[in-house]
Amino acid sequence: MKNLEHFIRELSETAGNTPDCLLQLLCAIQNRYSYIPARAVNLLAERLQIPPVQILSLVDFYSFLHRRARGDFDIRFSDNITDRMFGSVSLFNSLCKKLGVEPGQPRADGRVTVDLTSCTGICDQGPALLINGRVISRLSRARIHTMAGLIEAATPLASWPKQFFRVEDNIQRRDILLNPGVINSSAIEALARRGRDALLDELDDSGLRGRGGAGFRTATKWRLCRDAAADEHYVVCNADEGEPGTFKDRVLLNRYADDVFEGMTLCAGIIGAKQGFLYLRGEYLYLREALEKTLQKRRNSNQLGNTISGQPGFDFDIKIHLGAGAYICGEESALIESLEGKRGIPRNRPPFPVTHGYQNRPTVVNNVETFVAAGRIAVFGADWFRSAGMKTSSGTKLLSISGDCARPGIYEYPYGISIRQVLADCGASNTRAVQLSGAAGATIPAQEFDRKIAFEDLPTGGSFMIFNQQRDLLEMVQNFSQFFSHESCGFCTPCRVGGTLMRDLIEKVMVGHATRYDLQEMRNIGLVMQKTAHCGLGTTAPNPVLDTLEKFPDIYSKHLANRSYEPAFDLNASLEVARCITGRDDEGAYIRHEK
């Protein structure tokens, strides 16, 4: 700790002594010391000229930042439903027992903390965990036993078995997007040859829409940003892939990073931006080193930097901005707040980021997959892109497939593919439901498997989780309700309170104390959240509850108590202590319910 002041001075000189660098400084300190020391807070406050309470508010907002030391080994088990389906809870408990730790509490000797986190983006190779920011996939009892021994022996991660950290791209089906990548700055060359207006028209003709789920026309977004008067414009790639069950961006960043950066550079040339950001979710820290090398390679080959590819005035570079475990930062305005070193609280809209984004200047925010597609369109043309898909859903879509199937992984399909065909291709059988678009998406029952993945029918950001007939879908709903309650930014009452009430009511159903009155309350709360929440997280959080209440009512009815109403607080059970103390067991010592 004696070198803390020197470390912070070096960090701030490299990253900058401005408040917008605060989150990145905190991430670096957390990675170095396993927590944010109080002394570090005071040093940063002095250097950045901000009050300490502003720094502490960030530490408390982002789940990967801590005020208390986590130890030499900071372990976070993925708690997504697909990890749970394949035994993560049992493995988590086993490791805690072997190490003698309480969940979420640093061990007394300061060596290890074992905790839970949201989806880690390894759903096709789970159960998985993060240890000091690195992924261990395909967990088993044997691996847990070996891990416990290595931790007790204080063996550094560099000496652990290399196969523990192997993460496969697992691409199962390719189409036009995942064919050989855009190489030798061919999209940038097309921009120089044809001009930005022509390429923007090409992008418009292609019909490309955002691949993050919202589906806004990409050319329209870029044109609005380009035409907004300002001294600076910015390009932001949203790689905060936090939706449970989604991992396609992980694969694109690992195997197609050049294409991602090519698409961002193309966007910069069209809108006149000089600075870009890749917002990388904290769970993907292990990808950062390779991504930085790719960026440097592009700088060395004049594909980034000044006078790109010899084009005067075309100056553009990209920084990687690391997230710190906040699902809400996937929402574009919350992401921009985080880029500026603040808590990820969604902004009021309008104005929109295309005119008032990063630093209140015009900003394009697009998904990883969108930038890859844009670069390909610049090279191969709109007709090539429209050769796949449907009239208003042109091109292809990457699906992250996990759950009850023989071949999980990444599948690329033309828009218009049916749910039934996808299930057949990935080896799913006896399927009860598909959860499309993650926890915030739609629950699709078997009678709807002929519906199509398309903006006209079932739009999706890419998550595709499969549940067979043996699964209890109420466990899925419970997992998602806990996720949304935990991930709410707390800004608005409908999400903050509604999410907690919904979670508690689901718990009441699970333990057999709920009645039909409670089910109606869940519907009412869900509708209020959908209509009044501040941002997309709050409006979509009740989706899994409302969907399953409508399409799978049996998963609730079989748990219901035989009364029209029962309060969440069980007074009769609470009186048991008094009965034991007084030795009473007569009828008058119990609360009687009228049937």
Order of alpha helices (4+ residues) and beta strands (2+ residues): alpha-alpha-alpha-alpha-beta-alpha-alpha-beta-beta-beta-alpha-beta-alpha-alpha-alpha-beta-alpha-alpha-beta-alpha-beta-alpha-beta-alpha-alpha-beta-beta-alpha-beta-beta-beta-alpha-alpha-alpha-alpha-alpha-alpha-alpha-alpha
